[in-house]
């Protein structure tokens, strides 16, 4: 087994730790407060997890999942700034500029990394676990499903970010949790099929907290209606 495959597995596994802690912490605090609740720690752990996951997909050469991580990376910083009271007033010009710089810079980094190893450009390589002997041949349709699932999962941040900008504070509406649940389920199915256990672990960790947050929001809504 080549060293790069151990690096891939190690980075990916490490990336699931802050994501897992994020979900568990948010879940426990929500249970304690009897409502869906988010703290600064949620976004701090999100930043750490996204950095590690970007490195994971860079090493693995999976651009479709690497690309999806650009936007959560930016939004996690923005939500952190909102909660700390350090966010600059919203500007479409600033948003477009920031996302353009991130997309261009990270894409160039990906191309350099791939060309340095293979001598040509390639965008997707199927994962190889350290204990596997060969890479599984996967239909492009499964990669499309994985991209759709990951894109849907990422889109929750656009919705959550926009509602937070309007409220001038970080909030997690019920739509955030519904999109999280559906997007994670699709991506988890894809990851299990291609035997990418790292991605499967990352998307499975939040399923129970997603469902529980929806239950807490529904309970809180019923309590308000009863008043």
Secondary structure, DSSP 8 states (H G I E B T S, - for coil): --HHHHHHHHHHHHHHHHHHHHHHHHHHHHHHHTS----HHHHHHHHHHHHHHHHHHHHHTBHHHHHHHHHHHHHHHHHHHHHHT------HHHHHHHHHHHHHHHHHHHHHHHHHHHSS--SB-----TT-SS-----HHHHHHHHHHHHHHHHHHHHHHHHHHHHTS----HHHHHHHHHHHHHHHHHHHHTT-HHHHHHHHTTHHHHHHHHHHHHHHHHHHHH-
